Amino acid sequence: MVTPVRFETIRSAPKVLLHDHLDGGLRPQTVIDLAAAAGYSELPHTDARELADWFRRSADSGSLERYLETFSHTVGVMQNRDALVRVAAECAEDLAADGVVYAEVRYAPELFQEGGLSIDEVVRAVQDGFREGERRAETAGNRIRIGTLLCAMRQNARASEIAELAVGYRDSEVVGFDIAGPEAGFPPTRNLDAFEYLRRQNAHFTIHAGEAFGLPSIWEAIQHCGAERLGHGVRIVDDIEVGEDGTARLGRLASYVRDRRIPLELCPSSNLQTGAAASLAEHPIGLLARLRFRVTVNTDNRLMSHCSMSSEFAALHETFGYGWDDLRWFTVNAMKSAFLGFDERLAVIEDVIKPGYARLMR
């Protein structure tokens, strides 16, 4: 008998997450604890429930710029080694408890140096935290592997430095590179030297593109910079015309993205907060999945969006009627698109994902 699709059963399904920000996924109580330990006095609330509500309300503005402002508090309390280790360990634990078996978690090392840490000390602290979190998760019966993406802030001038850092730590579970921050006024080509270096080094990278800005951002990320994946990429829908009868006509860029199987790191709840759609029912994920783009489902910032992979899947089930076949498809898409070796990806798909969904579907 097929297991009913609901939040509780979705939590037991193996899931893969490619787009999750470390500084966007803190536990509210951890923010409060770290603020007290560091003497950080800027928090709007010191009650965990009230603070969680504040983050969600502030992120619901419909503006990417306002959304990004909420990070001043999480980043503000993550300025020493102990804080970074704790946040990374809890991130791994929380994702594993939600049924995530593989995750790529990203952060910008340059944001965590205000307390005097060197850039290498930041990376080592986060990696130590992830390994500790993996150990705790396994002890609790939840196995997970965390790969790290190092981000450069696109409005700054440190992309080449961070790209070299990513290459330097790629044998220590740093699996790739990204640029993040405001898209408008800061096109991907501002960091072209970094992407050319990564390609020469056979290193992996994704690019935040097509979230708050449109098709030019996506085009530059792919055609000039060589992005392997698109961070969000939701605005690719602007290159698709849908007729009154529901038939879709793809423009040249949309066709290229679909034909080349370039993964879209879609983050439904976050996309609603930043104005990509007025409601989940109107979110482009429905169309893009129907047209068989390489769609993946992600959380982006679990604290700000008050979400998890299970809640995102549950919301998609309620809105679009997606069943286990669809949720498995999203999960396999993500694992195919992970920045791991082919054998490692295939092993997770065949040994973990497919058997996990088979148990739910029989």
Phi, psi and omega per residue, in radians:
M1 nan 2.261 -3.104
V2 -1.161 2.325 3.108
T3 -1.209 2.308 3.110
P4 -1.051 2.534 3.111
V5 -1.533 1.909 3.039
R6 -2.650 2.986 -2.995
F7 -0.932 -0.805 -3.074
E8 -1.111 -0.683 -3.135
T9 -1.356 -0.557 3.082
I10 -1.084 -0.618 3.119
R11 -1.036 -0.506 -3.124
S12 -1.468 -0.178 -3.131
A13 -1.415 2.465 3.082
P14 -1.186 2.352 -3.082
K15 -2.316 2.704 -3.137
V16 -2.221 2.341 -3.039
L17 -2.186 2.168 -3.108
L18 -1.909 -0.310 -3.025
H19 -2.330 1.650 -3.141
D20 -2.554 2.233 -3.114
H21 -1.633 2.241 -3.128
L22 -1.001 -0.775 -3.098
D23 -1.417 0.079 3.059
G24 -1.960 0.195 -3.061
G25 -2.263 0.353 -3.107
L26 -1.199 2.616 2.951
R27 -1.239 2.398 -3.137
P28 -0.958 -0.712 3.139
Q29 -1.144 -0.577 3.094
T30 -1.151 -0.698 3.077
V31 -1.009 -0.783 -3.127
I32 -1.137 -0.793 -3.138
D33 -1.079 -0.803 -3.102
L34 -1.182 -0.623 3.091
A35 -1.097 -0.755 3.135
A36 -1.116 -0.735 -3.112
A37 -1.171 -0.577 -3.075
A38 -1.641 -0.079 -3.072
G39 1.249 0.479 3.124
Y40 -1.471 2.073 -2.987
S41 -1.947 0.267 -3.026
E42 -1.644 -0.044 -3.100
L43 -1.105 2.436 3.122
P44 -1.277 -0.382 3.136
H45 -2.564 2.664 3.052
T46 -2.050 0.219 2.973
D47 -1.783 2.278 -3.012
A48 -1.047 -0.746 -3.119
R49 -1.178 -0.758 3.126
E50 -1.132 -0.664 3.128
L51 -1.157 -0.738 3.106
A52 -1.049 -0.752 3.107
D53 -1.106 -0.687 3.140
W54 -1.098 -0.765 3.125
F55 -1.058 -0.760 -3.105
R56 -1.158 -0.782 -3.140
R57 -1.105 -0.740 -3.113
S58 -1.149 -0.561 -3.135
A59 -1.434 -0.163 -3.103
D60 -1.540 0.403 -3.017
S61 -1.356 -0.333 -3.050
G62 1.470 0.098 -3.127
S63 -2.133 2.256 3.099
L64 -1.092 -0.655 -3.121
E65 -1.106 -0.791 3.094
R66 -1.125 -0.683 3.125
Y67 -1.006 -0.776 -3.101
L68 -1.204 -0.405 -3.138
E69 -1.107 -0.508 -3.104
T70 -1.111 -0.343 -3.104
F71 -1.311 -0.216 3.129
S72 -1.036 -0.566 -3.121
H73 -1.386 -0.766 -3.138
T74 -1.182 -0.769 3.095
V75 -1.112 -0.646 -3.097
G76 -1.071 -0.489 -3.116
V77 -1.740 0.115 -3.096
M78 -1.997 0.814 -3.001
Q79 -1.910 0.308 3.043
N80 -2.492 2.900 -3.041
R81 -1.044 -0.824 -3.081
D82 -1.032 -0.705 3.141
A83 -1.140 -0.758 -3.129
L84 -1.134 -0.730 3.111
V85 -1.085 -0.791 -3.114
R86 -1.103 -0.818 -3.100
V87 -1.096 -0.751 -3.127
A88 -1.165 -0.722 3.137
A89 -1.119 -0.763 3.137
E90 -1.176 -0.582 3.077
C91 -1.032 -0.864 3.138
A92 -1.072 -0.759 3.124
E93 -1.066 -0.807 -3.075
D94 -1.150 -0.737 3.129
L95 -1.143 -0.742 -3.140
A96 -1.103 -0.715 3.125
A97 -1.109 -0.406 3.118
D98 -1.560 0.065 3.099
G99 1.598 0.141 3.102
V100 -1.346 2.194 -3.112
V101 -1.744 -0.419 3.044
Y102 -2.524 2.352 3.136
A103 -2.463 2.500 2.946
E104 -1.922 1.972 -3.074
V105 -1.888 2.328 -3.037
R106 -2.050 2.695 3.051
Y107 -2.847 2.853 3.137
A108 -1.829 1.837 -3.101
P109 -0.954 -0.551 -3.082
E110 -1.123 -0.314 -3.111
L111 -1.425 -0.153 -2.993
F112 -2.043 0.605 -3.108
Q113 -1.941 0.079 -3.094
E114 -1.159 -0.418 3.128
G115 -1.560 0.104 3.075
G116 1.767 0.016 3.107
L117 -1.221 2.470 2.990
S118 -1.305 2.869 -3.122
I119 -1.099 -0.639 3.102
D120 -1.196 -0.660 3.112
E121 -1.113 -0.627 3.080
V122 -1.077 -0.865 -3.101
V123 -1.105 -0.765 -3.128
R124 -1.115 -0.664 3.125
A125 -1.112 -0.799 -3.123
V126 -1.144 -0.742 3.117
Q127 -1.093 -0.706 3.089
D128 -1.079 -0.696 3.118
G129 -1.124 -0.756 3.121
F130 -1.082 -0.752 3.138
R131 -1.125 -0.688 3.094
E132 -1.122 -0.746 3.124
G133 -1.102 -0.689 3.081
E134 -1.073 -0.727 3.125
R135 -1.121 -0.784 3.127
R136 -1.093 -0.724 -3.132
A137 -1.090 -0.755 -3.130
E138 -1.133 -0.665 3.078
T139 -1.046 -0.605 3.124
A140 -1.448 0.018 3.117
G141 1.568 0.277 -3.112
N142 -2.181 1.841 -3.104
R143 -1.524 2.377 3.108
I144 -2.593 2.643 2.994
R145 -2.143 2.296 3.138
I146 -1.940 2.172 2.943
G147 -1.840 2.504 -3.066
T148 -1.812 2.416 2.950
L149 -1.945 2.203 3.074
L150 -1.612 2.217 -3.107
C151 -1.778 2.553 2.871
A152 -1.888 2.480 3.095
M153 -1.397 2.114 -2.956
R154 -1.140 -0.362 3.137
Q155 -1.470 -0.149 3.134
N156 -1.755 -3.011 -3.050
A157 -2.164 0.702 -3.064
R158 -2.094 0.304 -3.048
A159 -1.093 -0.749 -3.128
S160 -1.128 -0.697 3.100
E161 -1.064 -0.789 -3.116
I162 -1.235 -0.597 3.077
A163 -1.092 -0.744 3.097
E164 -1.126 -0.627 3.099
L165 -1.108 -0.754 3.137
A166 -1.075 -0.742 3.111
V167 -1.151 -0.694 -3.119
G168 -1.120 -0.480 -3.101
Y169 -1.909 0.278 -3.049
R170 -1.257 -0.253 3.032
D171 -1.590 0.124 3.128
S172 -2.144 0.659 3.068
E173 1.272 0.232 2.895
V174 -1.531 1.885 -2.940
V175 -1.690 -0.149 -3.119
G176 -3.112 -2.986 -2.993
F177 -2.342 2.756 -3.140
D178 -2.706 2.785 2.874
I179 -2.054 2.470 -3.088
A180 -2.348 -3.141 -3.119
G181 1.795 -3.041 -3.049
P182 -1.121 2.274 3.134
E183 -1.347 -0.775 -3.065
A184 -1.065 2.157 3.132
G185 1.489 -0.126 -3.116
F186 -2.306 1.238 -3.075
P187 -1.144 2.744 -3.122
P188 -0.999 -0.542 -3.074
T189 -1.174 -0.221 3.020
R190 -1.076 -0.385 -3.094
N191 -1.987 0.516 -3.032
L192 -1.058 -0.635 3.136
D193 -1.024 -0.695 -3.136
A194 -1.133 -0.735 -3.106
F195 -1.228 -0.631 3.079
E196 -1.124 -0.688 3.094
Y197 -1.097 -0.792 -3.125
L198 -1.073 -0.689 3.127
R199 -1.166 -0.685 3.089
R200 -1.100 -0.537 -3.119
Q201 -1.564 0.096 -3.105
N202 0.976 0.690 -3.120
A203 -1.781 2.700 -3.095
H204 -1.589 2.576 3.019
F205 -2.736 2.595 2.996
T206 -2.041 2.879 -3.131
I207 -2.392 2.240 2.950
H208 -1.069 2.002 -3.117
A209 -2.735 2.519 3.087
G210 1.249 0.542 3.043
E211 -1.733 -1.241 3.123
A212 -1.701 -0.222 3.136
F213 -2.056 2.902 -2.928
G214 -1.713 -2.556 -2.993
L215 -1.050 -0.634 3.124
P216 -1.009 -0.630 3.119
S217 -1.127 -0.738 3.121
I218 -1.160 -0.770 -3.111
W219 -1.066 -0.794 3.123
E220 -1.115 -0.737 -3.103
A221 -1.053 -0.683 -3.100
I222 -1.472 -0.956 -2.943
Q223 -1.401 -0.587 3.108
H224 -1.591 -0.717 -2.987
C225 -1.729 -0.348 3.102
G226 1.380 0.587 -3.114
A227 -1.026 2.351 3.076
E228 -1.435 -0.533 3.087
R229 -2.385 2.832 3.088
L230 -1.965 2.081 3.064
G231 -1.237 1.821 -2.988
H232 1.452 -1.475 3.129
G233 1.208 0.201 -3.015
V234 -1.118 -0.458 -3.089
R235 -1.336 0.029 3.008
I236 -1.042 -0.365 3.118
V237 -1.092 -0.373 3.109
D238 -1.158 -0.253 3.129
D239 -1.824 0.393 3.126
I240 -2.231 2.196 3.076
E241 -1.805 2.273 3.137
V242 -1.989 2.152 -3.135
G243 -1.356 2.981 -3.138
E244 -1.085 -0.453 3.123
D245 -1.531 0.057 3.097
G246 1.600 -0.123 3.110
T247 -1.253 2.536 -3.065
A248 -1.994 2.430 3.056
R249 -2.060 2.070 -3.101
L250 -1.568 2.359 2.998
G251 -1.288 3.113 -3.039
R252 -1.131 -0.701 -3.124
L253 -1.211 -0.785 3.115
A254 -1.066 -0.723 3.109
S255 -1.078 -0.724 -3.134
Y256 -1.105 -0.791 -3.141
V257 -1.081 -0.770 3.138
R258 -1.212 -0.807 -3.085
D259 -1.093 -0.654 -3.131
R260 -1.463 -0.027 3.136
R261 1.012 0.713 3.092
I262 -1.292 2.092 -3.044
P263 -1.193 2.456 3.037
L264 -1.829 2.105 3.138
E265 -1.574 1.324 -3.067
L266 -1.369 2.466 -3.106
C267 -2.287 1.487 -2.950
P268 -0.940 -0.949 -3.084
S269 -1.088 -0.766 3.128
S270 -1.106 -0.721 3.138
N271 -1.063 -0.615 3.082
L272 -1.149 -0.702 -3.128
Q273 -1.153 -0.555 -3.115
T274 -1.679 0.150 2.962
G275 1.581 0.264 3.140
A276 -1.235 -0.444 3.107
A277 -2.725 2.739 -3.108
A278 -1.421 -0.409 -3.138
S279 -2.705 2.865 3.133
L280 -1.116 -0.626 3.128
A281 -1.066 -0.479 3.135
E282 -1.682 0.016 -3.121
H283 -1.151 2.428 -3.115
P284 -1.082 -0.195 -3.120
I285 -1.019 -0.584 3.133
G286 -1.087 -0.830 3.114
L287 -1.176 -0.790 -3.075
L288 -1.143 -0.647 3.082
A289 -1.196 -0.716 3.132
R290 -1.082 -0.624 3.141
L291 -1.475 0.024 3.050
R292 1.107 0.713 2.859
F293 -1.179 2.864 3.083
R294 -1.381 1.385 -3.065
V295 -1.516 2.302 2.956
T296 -2.154 2.663 -3.108
V297 -1.922 2.340 -3.029
N298 -2.494 2.950 -3.064
T299 -1.714 -0.527 -3.068
D300 1.171 -1.363 -3.111
N301 -2.401 1.762 -2.986
R302 -1.165 -0.569 3.120
L303 -1.252 -0.904 -3.078
M304 -1.149 -0.623 -3.110
S305 -1.676 -0.004 3.123
H306 0.842 0.957 -3.040
C307 -2.457 2.968 3.019
S308 -2.494 3.012 3.058
M309 -1.066 -0.666 3.141
S310 -1.153 -0.710 3.139
S311 -1.209 -0.596 3.084
E312 -1.141 -0.804 3.109
F313 -1.093 -0.720 -3.138
A314 -1.101 -0.718 3.123
A315 -1.142 -0.676 3.103
L316 -1.173 -0.657 3.075
H317 -1.068 -0.811 -3.114
E318 -1.160 -0.640 -3.038
T319 -1.441 -0.788 -3.021
F320 -1.915 -0.063 -3.137
G321 1.314 0.340 -3.124
Y322 -1.103 2.367 3.107
G323 -1.847 -2.931 -3.097
W324 -1.053 -0.648 3.113
D325 -1.009 -0.770 -3.118
D326 -1.191 -0.763 -3.133
L327 -1.135 -0.636 3.050
R328 -1.132 -0.687 3.129
W329 -1.078 -0.816 3.088
F330 -1.016 -0.710 -3.082
T331 -1.216 -0.758 3.100
V332 -1.142 -0.697 3.060
N333 -0.940 -0.814 -3.104
A334 -1.132 -0.762 -3.113
M335 -1.174 -0.655 3.054
K336 -1.036 -0.529 -3.020
S337 -1.660 -0.025 -3.102
A338 -1.169 2.707 -3.138
F339 -1.550 0.928 3.045
L340 -2.090 2.913 3.078
G341 -1.126 2.738 -3.072
F342 -0.994 -0.813 -3.114
D343 -1.061 -0.697 -3.135
E344 -1.167 -0.747 3.117
R345 -1.105 -0.796 -3.119
L346 -1.081 -0.682 -3.141
A347 -1.097 -0.724 3.126
V348 -1.157 -0.722 3.140
I349 -1.105 -0.841 -3.022
E350 -1.396 -0.596 -3.012
D351 -1.708 -0.337 -3.065
V352 -2.112 -0.968 -3.004
I353 -1.221 -0.954 -3.090
K354 -1.084 -0.801 3.093
P355 -1.112 -0.631 3.137
G356 -1.094 -0.730 3.119
Y357 -1.350 -0.533 3.115
A358 -1.071 -0.671 3.133
R359 -1.119 -0.549 -3.126
L360 -1.434 -0.379 -3.015
M361 -1.773 -0.129 -3.080
R362 -1.512 nan nan
